[in-house]
Amino acid sequence: MNQENTRRKLLAIITGFFSIAIGIIYLTLTTILDARGPMLPPPPEAFGLVAVVFS
């Protein structure tokens, strides 16, 4: 039973480490992407010429 508890504790520590690592990576990526500035819509030329005719 002692070996089983040791394995469970080790699994919990590894799982916690991965969880914290994923959180730190996520926060780092969002900070980097947010620091690039506000997102601007594309210029009207990017949409091309579209004409709709109703008759």
Backbone as XML, in Angstrom:
<?xml version="1.0"?>
<chain id="A" units="angstrom">
  <residue number="1" name="MET">
    <atom name="N" x="0.829" y="-1.194" z="0.000"/>
    <atom name="CA" x="0.000" y="0.000" z="0.000"/>
    <atom name="C" x="0.871" y="1.253" z="0.000"/>
  </residue>
  <residue number="2" name="ASN">
    <atom name="N" x="2.008" y="1.196" z="0.628"/>
    <atom name="CA" x="2.886" y="2.359" z="0.683"/>
    <atom name="C" x="3.405" y="2.717" z="-0.700"/>
  </residue>
  <residue number="3" name="GLN">
    <atom name="N" x="3.752" y="1.704" z="-1.506"/>
    <atom name="CA" x="4.247" y="1.961" z="-2.861"/>
    <atom name="C" x="3.136" y="2.552" z="-3.725"/>
  </residue>
  <residue number="4" name="GLU">
    <atom name="N" x="1.915" y="2.104" z="-3.520"/>
    <atom name="CA" x="0.785" y="2.639" z="-4.289"/>
    <atom name="C" x="0.555" y="4.110" z="-3.959"/>
  </residue>
  <residue number="5" name="ASN">
    <atom name="N" x="0.655" y="4.475" z="-2.683"/>
    <atom name="CA" x="0.491" y="5.875" z="-2.300"/>
    <atom name="C" x="1.605" y="6.737" z="-2.876"/>
  </residue>
  <residue number="6" name="THR">
    <atom name="N" x="2.816" y="6.218" z="-2.920"/>
    <atom name="CA" x="3.935" y="6.955" z="-3.490"/>
    <atom name="C" x="3.709" y="7.203" z="-4.976"/>
  </residue>
  <residue number="7" name="ARG">
    <atom name="N" x="3.214" y="6.202" z="-5.690"/>
    <atom name="CA" x="2.930" y="6.366" z="-7.123"/>
    <atom name="C" x="1.819" y="7.386" z="-7.341"/>
  </residue>
  <residue number="8" name="ARG">
    <atom name="N" x="0.809" y="7.383" z="-6.498"/>
    <atom name="CA" x="-0.287" y="8.343" z="-6.632"/>
    <atom name="C" x="0.203" y="9.767" z="-6.375"/>
  </residue>
  <residue number="9" name="LYS">
    <atom name="N" x="1.061" y="9.925" z="-5.369"/>
    <atom name="CA" x="1.607" y="11.254" z="-5.079"/>
    <atom name="C" x="2.463" y="11.753" z="-6.234"/>
  </residue>
  <residue number="10" name="LEU">
    <atom name="N" x="3.271" y="10.871" z="-6.796"/>
    <atom name="CA" x="4.116" y="11.240" z="-7.926"/>
    <atom name="C" x="3.258" y="11.627" z="-9.129"/>
  </residue>
  <residue number="11" name="LEU">
    <atom name="N" x="2.210" y="10.884" z="-9.392"/>
    <atom name="CA" x="1.305" y="11.203" z="-10.493"/>
    <atom name="C" x="0.623" y="12.555" z="-10.265"/>
  </residue>
  <residue number="12" name="ALA">
    <atom name="N" x="0.224" y="12.828" z="-9.038"/>
    <atom name="CA" x="-0.414" y="14.108" z="-8.725"/>
    <atom name="C" x="0.564" y="15.263" z="-8.924"/>
  </residue>
  <residue number="13" name="ILE">
    <atom name="N" x="1.813" y="15.077" z="-8.548"/>
    <atom name="CA" x="2.822" y="16.134" z="-8.711"/>
    <atom name="C" x="3.088" y="16.380" z="-10.190"/>
  </residue>
  <residue number="14" name="ILE">
    <atom name="N" x="3.218" y="15.312" z="-10.973"/>
    <atom name="CA" x="3.466" y="15.469" z="-12.409"/>
    <atom name="C" x="2.279" y="16.140" z="-13.092"/>
  </residue>
  <residue number="15" name="THR">
    <atom name="N" x="1.074" y="15.739" z="-12.736"/>
    <atom name="CA" x="-0.118" y="16.341" z="-13.321"/>
    <atom name="C" x="-0.221" y="17.824" z="-12.952"/>
  </residue>
  <residue number="16" name="GLY">
    <atom name="N" x="0.072" y="18.148" z="-11.709"/>
    <atom name="CA" x="0.058" y="19.541" z="-11.287"/>
    <atom name="C" x="1.097" y="20.365" z="-12.007"/>
  </residue>
  <residue number="17" name="PHE">
    <atom name="N" x="2.279" y="19.794" z="-12.226"/>
    <atom name="CA" x="3.328" y="20.498" z="-12.947"/>
    <atom name="C" x="2.891" y="20.819" z="-14.368"/>
  </residue>
  <residue number="18" name="PHE">
    <atom name="N" x="2.306" y="19.825" z="-15.069"/>
    <atom name="CA" x="1.842" y="20.063" z="-16.431"/>
    <atom name="C" x="0.721" y="21.101" z="-16.463"/>
  </residue>
  <residue number="19" name="SER">
    <atom name="N" x="-0.150" y="21.069" z="-15.490"/>
    <atom name="CA" x="-1.237" y="22.039" z="-15.437"/>
    <atom name="C" x="-0.700" y="23.459" z="-15.260"/>
  </residue>
  <residue number="20" name="ILE">
    <atom name="N" x="0.232" y="23.626" z="-14.374"/>
    <atom name="CA" x="0.825" y="24.945" z="-14.148"/>
    <atom name="C" x="1.614" y="25.391" z="-15.374"/>
  </residue>
  <residue number="21" name="ALA">
    <atom name="N" x="2.330" y="24.466" z="-16.016"/>
    <atom name="CA" x="3.107" y="24.805" z="-17.210"/>
    <atom name="C" x="2.199" y="25.266" z="-18.346"/>
  </residue>
  <residue number="22" name="ILE">
    <atom name="N" x="1.080" y="24.575" z="-18.542"/>
    <atom name="CA" x="0.133" y="24.979" z="-19.586"/>
    <atom name="C" x="-0.433" y="26.361" z="-19.283"/>
  </residue>
  <residue number="23" name="GLY">
    <atom name="N" x="-0.755" y="26.632" z="-18.027"/>
    <atom name="CA" x="-1.262" y="27.950" z="-17.650"/>
    <atom name="C" x="-0.255" y="29.049" z="-17.904"/>
  </residue>
  <residue number="24" name="ILE">
    <atom name="N" x="1.011" y="28.809" z="-17.581"/>
    <atom name="CA" x="2.054" y="29.823" z="-17.792"/>
    <atom name="C" x="2.274" y="30.052" z="-19.284"/>
  </residue>
  <residue number="25" name="ILE">
    <atom name="N" x="2.279" y="28.978" z="-20.071"/>
    <atom name="CA" x="2.437" y="29.131" z="-21.524"/>
    <atom name="C" x="1.276" y="29.919" z="-22.107"/>
  </residue>
  <residue number="26" name="TYR">
    <atom name="N" x="0.070" y="29.632" z="-21.654"/>
    <atom name="CA" x="-1.113" y="30.359" z="-22.146"/>
    <atom name="C" x="-1.020" y="31.848" z="-21.809"/>
  </residue>
  <residue number="27" name="LEU">
    <atom name="N" x="-0.674" y="32.160" z="-20.574"/>
    <atom name="CA" x="-0.564" y="33.565" z="-20.182"/>
    <atom name="C" x="0.544" y="34.274" z="-20.945"/>
  </residue>
  <residue number="28" name="THR">
    <atom name="N" x="1.647" y="33.597" z="-21.192"/>
    <atom name="CA" x="2.742" y="34.195" z="-21.952"/>
    <atom name="C" x="2.310" y="34.485" z="-23.389"/>
  </residue>
  <residue number="29" name="LEU">
    <atom name="N" x="1.651" y="33.520" z="-24.019"/>
    <atom name="CA" x="1.203" y="33.735" z="-25.394"/>
    <atom name="C" x="0.182" y="34.861" z="-25.497"/>
  </residue>
  <residue number="30" name="THR">
    <atom name="N" x="-0.764" y="34.912" z="-24.589"/>
    <atom name="CA" x="-1.761" y="35.984" z="-24.651"/>
    <atom name="C" x="-1.126" y="37.342" z="-24.394"/>
  </residue>
  <residue number="31" name="THR">
    <atom name="N" x="-0.132" y="37.406" z="-23.522"/>
    <atom name="CA" x="0.560" y="38.673" z="-23.274"/>
    <atom name="C" x="1.327" y="39.118" z="-24.515"/>
  </residue>
  <residue number="32" name="ILE">
    <atom name="N" x="2.022" y="38.198" z="-25.159"/>
    <atom name="CA" x="2.785" y="38.545" z="-26.366"/>
    <atom name="C" x="1.853" y="38.977" z="-27.486"/>
  </residue>
  <residue number="33" name="LEU">
    <atom name="N" x="0.782" y="38.223" z="-27.701"/>
    <atom name="CA" x="-0.142" y="38.568" z="-28.776"/>
    <atom name="C" x="-0.889" y="39.866" z="-28.490"/>
  </residue>
  <residue number="34" name="ASP">
    <atom name="N" x="-1.178" y="40.146" z="-27.240"/>
    <atom name="CA" x="-1.888" y="41.369" z="-26.881"/>
    <atom name="C" x="-0.979" y="42.586" z="-26.979"/>
  </residue>
  <residue number="35" name="ALA">
    <atom name="N" x="0.318" y="42.411" z="-26.824"/>
    <atom name="CA" x="1.258" y="43.532" z="-26.859"/>
    <atom name="C" x="1.484" y="44.044" z="-28.282"/>
  </residue>
  <residue number="36" name="ARG">
    <atom name="N" x="1.005" y="43.324" z="-29.270"/>
    <atom name="CA" x="1.211" y="43.748" z="-30.656"/>
    <atom name="C" x="0.354" y="44.946" z="-31.024"/>
  </residue>
  <residue number="37" name="GLY">
    <atom name="N" x="-0.616" y="45.277" z="-30.241"/>
    <atom name="CA" x="-1.472" y="46.427" z="-30.524"/>
    <atom name="C" x="-2.891" y="45.980" z="-30.829"/>
  </residue>
  <residue number="38" name="PRO">
    <atom name="N" x="-3.747" y="46.960" z="-31.031"/>
    <atom name="CA" x="-5.150" y="46.625" z="-31.286"/>
    <atom name="C" x="-5.312" y="45.984" z="-32.667"/>
  </residue>
  <residue number="39" name="MET">
    <atom name="N" x="-6.310" y="45.140" z="-32.767"/>
    <atom name="CA" x="-6.609" y="44.526" z="-34.056"/>
    <atom name="C" x="-7.433" y="45.513" z="-34.871"/>
  </residue>
  <residue number="40" name="LEU">
    <atom name="N" x="-6.972" y="45.786" z="-36.071"/>
    <atom name="CA" x="-7.669" y="46.709" z="-36.954"/>
    <atom name="C" x="-8.366" y="45.920" z="-38.065"/>
  </residue>
  <residue number="41" name="PRO">
    <atom name="N" x="-9.519" y="46.393" z="-38.501"/>
    <atom name="CA" x="-10.178" y="45.692" z="-39.603"/>
    <atom name="C" x="-9.376" y="45.885" z="-40.891"/>
  </residue>
  <residue number="42" name="PRO">
    <atom name="N" x="-9.516" y="44.992" z="-41.841"/>
    <atom name="CA" x="-8.780" y="45.145" z="-43.095"/>
    <atom name="C" x="-9.291" y="46.349" z="-43.872"/>
  </residue>
  <residue number="43" name="PRO">
    <atom name="N" x="-8.456" y="46.920" z="-44.715"/>
    <atom name="CA" x="-8.918" y="48.064" z="-45.517"/>
    <atom name="C" x="-9.995" y="47.617" z="-46.506"/>
  </residue>
  <residue number="44" name="PRO">
    <atom name="N" x="-10.806" y="48.545" z="-46.967"/>
    <atom name="CA" x="-11.893" y="48.177" z="-47.896"/>
    <atom name="C" x="-11.389" y="47.515" z="-49.176"/>
  </residue>
  <residue number="45" name="GLU">
    <atom name="N" x="-10.162" y="47.839" z="-49.591"/>
    <atom name="CA" x="-9.632" y="47.256" z="-50.821"/>
    <atom name="C" x="-9.461" y="45.737" z="-50.687"/>
  </residue>
  <residue number="46" name="ALA">
    <atom name="N" x="-9.304" y="45.255" z="-49.481"/>
    <atom name="CA" x="-9.082" y="43.826" z="-49.265"/>
    <atom name="C" x="-10.344" y="43.008" z="-49.555"/>
  </residue>
  <residue number="47" name="PHE">
    <atom name="N" x="-11.498" y="43.635" z="-49.507"/>
    <atom name="CA" x="-12.739" y="42.916" z="-49.742"/>
    <atom name="C" x="-13.049" y="42.736" z="-51.223"/>
  </residue>
  <residue number="48" name="GLY">
    <atom name="N" x="-12.443" y="43.538" z="-52.077"/>
    <atom name="CA" x="-12.712" y="43.456" z="-53.511"/>
    <atom name="C" x="-13.984" y="44.234" z="-53.850"/>
  </residue>
  <residue number="49" name="LEU">
    <atom name="N" x="-14.290" y="44.218" z="-55.104"/>
    <atom name="CA" x="-15.469" y="44.947" z="-55.565"/>
    <atom name="C" x="-16.657" y="43.999" z="-55.619"/>
  </residue>
  <residue number="50" name="VAL">
    <atom name="N" x="-17.711" y="44.332" z="-54.868"/>
    <atom name="CA" x="-18.909" y="43.501" z="-54.830"/>
    <atom name="C" x="-20.092" y="44.378" z="-55.172"/>
  </residue>
  <residue number="51" name="ALA">
    <atom name="N" x="-20.853" y="43.941" z="-56.144"/>
    <atom name="CA" x="-22.041" y="44.709" z="-56.559"/>
    <atom name="C" x="-23.250" y="43.784" z="-56.472"/>
  </residue>
  <residue number="52" name="VAL">
    <atom name="N" x="-24.308" y="44.292" z="-55.871"/>
    <atom name="CA" x="-25.551" y="43.543" z="-55.769"/>
    <atom name="C" x="-26.630" y="44.339" z="-56.476"/>
  </residue>
  <residue number="53" name="VAL">
    <atom name="N" x="-27.299" y="43.702" z="-57.419"/>
    <atom name="CA" x="-28.332" y="44.375" z="-58.196"/>
    <atom name="C" x="-29.651" y="43.664" z="-57.972"/>
  </residue>
  <residue number="54" name="PHE">
    <atom name="N" x="-30.652" y="44.429" z="-57.547"/>
    <atom name="CA" x="-32.000" y="43.893" z="-57.385"/>
    <atom name="C" x="-32.875" y="44.453" z="-58.483"/>
  </residue>
  <residue number="55" name="SER">
    <atom name="N" x="-33.643" y="43.613" z="-59.088"/>
    <atom name="CA" x="-34.544" y="44.119" z="-60.119"/>
    <atom name="C" x="-35.972" y="43.742" z="-59.839"/>
  </residue>
</chain>
